[in-house]
């Protein structure tokens, strides 16, 4: 049965929508007017909302599209030679549409007093962080994310643990970088809320940083790590040949 290329694009768009709706929604909840003043998600809640949702979606949709949900991941996979340029552009378009749709949905669900303080959960620079510092932070955080992606989802030597490690990477990045840059690691994560909140200050931070981090990870993988990905070697002993058992004939 021939697989439709549209299935992958739908998976990327829907997955991005769901990821951002839950993740950005957790950010907005910090300002949601409720009787319990302590009901906001907080930094840990925001990190868990993003990380757990991504882990579930990657595990569920990786077989359909690879479950990128992030233009920086798609660019990195393209640089590493695992995706054609045309397909990469289609993925990115689907992700941007999914991100904008999530912003529309969040604006429809939450009253303006809830989303206005965070500008609909649009990533922003923290106090004392300039644009250069913001780009550096986003670059490093995205690099951590892509190390997890390449190490567990692409490298044939890596453990196949679904999206769990990738979700952990995102959660850890948010715990560190959330107060500094919002820890978007994803141009679509910035664009979706920004378009709907009409807030574009320092927009280049969340485009340049994630793309740079993804490119660094992809180049390192393609030219330094990929040549070592020999299926005849064990992950624990990269310099020793693995003992391949004789096939069992039944």
N, C-alpha and C positions, 0 to 999 in steps of 0.2 A: 504494500500500500504506500503510495507516494504521500509524503508529508507536505502540507501546505506551508509556504514560507510566511503566510499571514499569521499562523498560529504562534510563531515566535514573537512577532511584533505585538500581537495582542497580549501575550504573556508579559512582555516588557512594559507595555503601557499600563496594564491592570496591576501588575506587581508594584510598579513605581507609585501608582495611585494609592494602593493600600499601605505601602511602607510609609509614605509621607503623611497620609491621613492620620495614622496612629501616632507616628513620631512627632510630627508638628502639632498634632492635637494635644499631646502630653505637655508640650511647651506652653500652649495657650491656657491649659488648665491651671497653670501657676497664677494666672490673673483672673480666673473665672469667679464671678461673684456667687459665693455659696455661704450658707450660715456658718459653716465650719471654716474658720480662717486658715486652719492648717491642712486643708484638703488638697492643696496644690501638689503637683507631681514632684517638684524639687529636682535637683540635678541627678540624683540617683534614679528617680522615677523616669526622667527623660531618657537617661542612658539605657535603662532596661526596656523602655517602650520601643526605642529604636533597635536595640540589639536583639531582643526576643522576636520582634516582628520580622526583622530581616532574616534571622535564622530559620523561622518557619517558612517564609516565602522562598528563600533560596532552596531549602530542602524540597519544597513542593514543586517548584517551577524550573529547577535547573535542567531537568531532562527535556524541557520544551525549548528553552531559549538560552540556557546558560545562566539565567537569572542575574543579569548585570545590574539593572535598575539604577544605573549611574553612568553618565557619559564618560567620566574619568576611567572607569573600569573598562568600558567599551573601547576607548582610545588605547588603553594599555594592552588589551587583548589583540587589537589590530596591529599595534607596533610589534608585539611578540610574534606575529605571523599566524594567529589562530582565527582570523576573521578577515573577510574581504572588505575593501574600502566602501563598496556600495552597501553592503549589509551593515557595516558599522554606522554609516550615515542614517540608515533606516532605523536602527536600534536607538540612536540618539534622538531622532525625531519622536519616536514612540515614547521615550522616557520624558522628554520635555512636555509632550502633550499630557502624559499621566501626571506629571508634577503640577502643571497649571490646573488640571481638573481637580486635583486634591486641594489646591488653594481655593478654588471656587466652592467646593463642598464644605470646607472648613468655614469659609465666610458665611455660607448659608446656615450652618449649624449653630455657630457661636454668635452671640450678640456683640455689637461693636465694642462696648466697654470691656469685653473680655479679650478680644484680639487686638485692639488698638495699641495697648502698651508694648506688646512684642512685635507690632506691625505684622500680625498674622504669622508669627514664628519665623519671620525673615531673619537669617543669620546677621549678626552685627558685631562690630569690634568692641571688645571690652574696654574698660577704663585704662588709659595709658598704653594701649596697643595701637600702633600706627599701621598704615597699609603694608609696609614692608614686613613688619613683624607678623602681621596677619597672614600674608602670603607664605612666610616661612613656616608658621604653625600649621596651616592647611596642607602644605607640601609634605611635612613630616607625618602628620596624621594620616594622610592619604597613602603615603608610603607604607605605613603599618598595615592599613587595610589591604593594600595590594599584595603585600607579602603573604598575608593570610589567604588571599584568593589564589595566587599562583601556587603556594605551597600545599594547599589542600584540595583545590578544585581543578587545577590544570596540570601540575607536575605529576607524571604517572607514578612516581615514587611515594608521593604524599599519602597520608591517611585519608580515606574517604569518609568523612564524618558529617556529611550533609552541610548545612549552613551554620552549624553550631560555632565553629571557630571564627568564621567570618562575622557572625553576630557578636561574639565576644570582643573581637577587634573593634567593632564600631562602638560598643558600649564603653570599652576602656578609653577609646579616643575621646568620647564625649565627657567622661569623668575628668579628663585632663584638660581638654581644649574647649569644652563648652563655655566656660566663663570668658575665654579669650577671644574666640571667633565664632562661637556657636557650633564649632566642630561639624561643619556640613560635609566636608570631604566629597562633595557632589554638586556640580553646577546646577543640576535640575532641582536639588533640594533648596537651593537659594532662589532659583527663578520662579518656581511655583508660587510661593508666598509673595515674593517681591512684586510680581505682575499684578496680583490681586490687591495688594496693599499699596501699590504705586510708590514703592520705596526702593531706590536704586543706589543709595550711597555706598561708595567703595565697592561697587559691583564686581570689579576686576579681581578682587581678592579671592572670591569664591568660584572664579573661572580659572584664573592663572594657577593658584595654589594646587587644587586637585588635579588639574591636567599635568602640571609639572611633576607632582608626586607619582601619578600613574605612569608617566613616561619614564621616569628614573627606574621604577620597579620593573617595567617591561624591558628596558634596555639591559638592565642587570640580568634579568632572567634569560633573555634571548641570547646574549653574547657571553655570559659567564656561567650561568647555572644550567641552562638547557643542555649544553654539550655533556654535562655530567649525568643527565637523566637517562641512564642506561638501565633497561629493564633486567639485565643480567646481574645487577648489583643490588645489595640490600640497602635500605635507607640508613640503617644504623652503621653499616660498614661500607662507605662509598668506595673504598679502595680495594675491597675484597670481592671476588666473584661469589655470587649466591649459589647455594647448592640447590639445583633444580631437581626435584624428585622425578622419578620415572613415572610416566603416565600409567594410570591404573586401567586395565582393560576389563570391562565387565561383560 
